[in-house]
């Protein structure tokens, strides 16, 4: 979607500001994130569905035992 490409980074920055991500991770530094990441984890169990990381989703520790390289 075109809106996701043009406005998406600003929405991510707004969410990061709201949750104090920049303060917690970078101190006084801030930026507008322009690169999307595709991060997925596996619990390591056989036949287990992978868990994909989205903006704002909560993932239990048992779901992220093994990162899947994309």
Helices and strands as residue ranges (DSSP letters): H 2-6, H 8-18, H 21-26, E 40-42, E 51-52, G 61-63, E 66-68
